[in-house]
């Protein structure tokens, strides 16, 4: 099975803001436009499909969708080599690609289904933010965007290069690549709990510019409202993002908030294989999701009608549904929230779970 339309269709409109009939039609149009991608099911020999599900990204502001929904499908990619092959066959060279976790997501806009808008990859083994990796990332950014002036991106990353302070607590986590938009989005991991105030000020200075700008003030407000609960909690992961395109480093800053563990046991295992461990990880998932939902409600990142459906998202009857991430983006125009969530496959099927983050059950996208 390439995409589990039977199960998806049965659960469409159960949570209509999250998935509805229009979404199902859009997913079909993408699959139909890319027969080579979907000719083999996830469980067939030689397939590159990661599962038979689909993943969603919806952007909202004050409870209203402000962009068209985007849809992703997961595929395997080679690991341990310094190359990555784009959808169009172009091979990108970057030493950081040696640390890919083995899965990519192709994100499509249904209005242009023949080519993905973004390609999303995750790094395993946490390649550190140091001069050699900064050099490699900036060269990659130049190749993708056509913009050879990567100084602003470099200066942002150098703020987080802490090798001389003995903290050395930042690493490369997530990379979105778009040849269509000539842009990259970069997410970083931090392996220490504390956010250093000088780092925060340096980040805002490098990304947003003048302290009097709306972009700076809105980003500063987002930093302040995130609170310490998400930074200190072992049950949620906080990832900062910047975007660099053909015009340079965008004057906007994003935080992605996700759970530390997945709701389901990994592919090939059952909860009863080690129920105490499974139970502790599922409790962590529920606690992490609760923190994210509560902050989203308290700070008005997500309106109540969306929250009501997100809170019961895993209760889809026919398909494994997993809450993914909430991304809050600050720019000169204020705050916009992106909701990422998805399906992996039939409820009782042997579907893989999603990307690994940390620990045996820690998967997300």
N, C-alpha and C positions, 0 to 999 in steps of 0.2 A: 504494500500500500504506500503510495507516494504522499498523498495528503488525505487525512481521514475526514472526508467531507460528510460521510454519513453521521458520525458522532458530532461534528461541528454543527451541522444543520439541525440536529435534534436539540442542541443546547442554545442555538441562536435565539435571541429575544428573551431568554431567561433573565439575562441582565442586559437590557437593550442598549444602555449607553456604552457598554463594554463590547458587546458583539451583537449584531443584528443582521437582518436579511441583506442589507446593502453591503455589509462587510463580507458576507459569504459570496455575494456576486463579484465583489472586487477580488477576492482571493482566487476565484475560478478564472477570472480574466488574466491574472498574473500567471497561473499555472498553464493555461491554454497558450499564452504567448511564449512560453519557454519549455517546449516539449523535451529538449535535450536534458534540462535540469531534472525533470520529473519522470523520465522514462523508466527508472528503476525505483522500487520501493525501498524504504529504509532497511528492511530485513532481507533484501535480495543480494546475491553475490555481486561484488564489484560496485556496489552502490556508493555514492558520496553523500547520500541523505543521512542526516543525524537522527531524525525521528519523523513521524508522519503528522506533526502538528504545524501550527502557525503562531506567530507572535505579533503583537499589536503595539503601536505607539500612537497615542492620541494626545494632542496639545490643547490645553484649556486655559482660559483666563476668566475669572469671575464666574466659573461654572459653565462657560460657553466654549465650544470647540472653535479654535482660531486657526486651524490648519487642517488640511485633509489627513485622514488616517493613513498610517504607513503600516506595511505588513512585511514580516521577515520569515525566512525559512533557513534552517540550520543544515550545514554541510561539513564534512570532514576536510581538513587540509593537512598537508605534510608538516611534520615537526622536526626540529633539530637542524634546519638548513637556513641560510641567511637570505632566502628568497621567498616572495609571496606572489602568486599568479592572480592577477585581477580577472574579473568576469570577462573582459574583452580579450584576454590572453596575454596582456602586457605583464612582463615579469619585473617586479620591483626588487631591488637589492638593498638590504639593510641588515646589519648584524643583529638587531633586536628581534628579527623574525626567527632567529634560532630558538627563542623562548616562547613561541606560540603554544597555546594549550591544545591545539588540534582541531578546533571547531571555528567556523566562521558563520556569520549571519548575513544574508543578503536582504537588504531592506528595500522594498519597492513602493512606488507611488502608482496606484491603479490607473491613473490617467496616462501614464507612460510605462506600461508593464514590460516592455521588451528589455529594459536595462535597469539594474538596481540603482537607486539613488545613493545608497551608502553600502559599504562593506565593513562589517564590524568584526574585529578580532580581539582576543584577550591574551595577555602574557601570563605565563606560568613562572615559577621560580623568581619572580620579582626582580627583573634587571634594574639595578640602581640608577638614580639620577646623578650621574657623574659626567665629567667633561667628555670622555669618549662616547658615551651613550647620547649625550646632548648633541654632539657633532653628528652622530648617525641619524638622530631624529630630525634635526634641522635639514640635513641633506635630503632625507625622504620627503619632508614637507615641501622643499623647493621643487623636487621632481613631480610631486602630485599636483601642486598648485600652479607651477610655472613662475612663482615669485621667488627670485633669488635673494631678496633682502629678508632674511629670517632673523635679523638682529633682535627684534622685539620678542619673538618667541624664545630666542636664546637667553635673553636677559630675564625673562620670566622663569625659565628652568634654572638659571644660575642662582636665583633667589633660594631655590630649594636644594641646591647642591651643598650639603652640609658636611662634606668630608673634613673640612678644617675645624669643625666644632665638635667632632667625635660623636655627633648624633646620627648622621647618615641614615635618616629614617624615611626617605622618600624613594619610591620606585615606580617604574612604568607599569600601568595596569591594563588600560583599555585604549584601543585606537579605532576610530571611525575614519574611513577613507572614501572620498567621493571624487571620482574623475569627472562626473557629470557636473558637479558644482565647483570643481577645482578647490577642494577644501579638505582639511583633516580636523578631527576633534580628538583631543588627547585627555584621557583620564589617568590620574595618578593615585597610587596607594601610599598611605602613611602608616608605618608600623609602630609608631609611638602614640600614646593617647593625647598628649598635650599639644595644643596649637600654640605656637610661639607668637606673641603679639607683633614682634618685628617682622616675622614672616608674613602675617596677615596684611600689615601695612604695605610691605614690599610687593606682595601679590597685587593688591588693589592699585598701587602706583603704576606697576608695569602694565597691567591689563586695562585699567579704566582711565588712567591719566589724571587730569586735574581733580583735586578733592572737591571742587565746586560743581563738577559735572553730575548730571542725573545718573549716569552709569555708575560712577563711584559711589554716590549716596545710596542708590538702590542695592548695589552689591554689598556695601557696608551693613545696610539694614539686614540683608539676608544672613551675613555672617553672625550678626548679633542675635537674630531670632532663632537660629539653629539650636542654640542652647547647648548645655554640656551633656544632656542625656544621650544624644546620638553619638557624640564623640567618645564618651566613656563606656557606653554599653557594649558588651561582647556579642550582643545579639543583632547588631546592625552595622552596616558598613557605609562609610561616608566617602564619596569620591569626588574631588574637585575636577572641573573640566574647563578647558579653554578651546577656542576654535581659531584656526589660522587658514586664510584663504588667499586668493589672488591679490587681494587688496591689503593683506597683512593680518596682524593679530586683532581680532574683533574686540571691541570695547564692551564685552559682556562676560559674565562669569556664571558658571552653573555648579550645582551640587547634586550628585546622584546619591539617593538613599536606598539601600537594599538590605535584605536580611542576610545574616551570616550563613544560614543553612537552608536547605530545601525542605518542602513539605513532605516529599515522598522519599522512600528508600531508593538507593541507586539501582540502576538496571542490573538484573541478575540476582538481586537480593530480596528478601522479604522482611517486614518489620520484626517478625518473631525470630529471625536469625540471631539478633542481639537486641531484644526489645528494650532493655534499660538504656542502651545507647541511642536507639531510634527515638525513644520517648523523650530523652533529654534534648536531642537535636530538633525534634518537632516542637517541643516547648520553646526552644530558642527561636525557632521560626515564628511561632505565634507571638512571642514577646517582642521580637524585632519588628514584625509587621504592625503590632499594636502601637509601638513607639512612633513609627512613621505615620500611621493613620492619625494618631492623637496630635502630633505636631502639625500635620497637614490641616487638621480641623482647627486647632488653636490659632494658627497663623494665617488661616484662610487661603492656603495654597490649593485646596480641593474643596469644592462645595459639598454640602450634605448629601445631595442626590447622587453624586458620583461615589462618595464615601460609602453610602449604604450598599451599593453594589460591589464595591471592592472588598468590603468586610466579609462577604459571603461568596466571593469568587470561587473558592475551592469546592463549593457545593454543587458544581455542575454535575449532572447525573451520568453523562455518557462519555466524558472525556476528562483526562487529567488536566486540571487548570491550576496554574501556579501564578501567584502574585510575583511581580518582578521588581520593579524599581519606580521610585518617584524622583523626577529630575526637576529642580527649581532653577530657572534661569533668570538672572538679573541683567537688565540692559537699561538704556536711557528711557525706554518705554515702560519700565516697571518690571513686574514679575510675571513669568509665564511658567506653567507647570506641564511637564510631560509625564504621562502615565505609560509604563511599560509592563506588560503582562502577557500571558500566553497559554497555549495548549501544547502538550507533547504527544498525546495520542489516546487511544481508547482506554477507558477507565480500567478495564480488566486485562488490557493487553500488556505484553512485555515491551513497553516503551522505554527508551533511555530517558533519564532525567536530563537536566540542562547543564550549562557550563559549571565547572568546578570552581569554587572560590577557596575554601580552606576546609580541612577535615573530611572525613569519609562521606558525609552526606551533604556537603556544602556545594550546591549547584545553583546557578542562576544564569541569566543571559544579559 
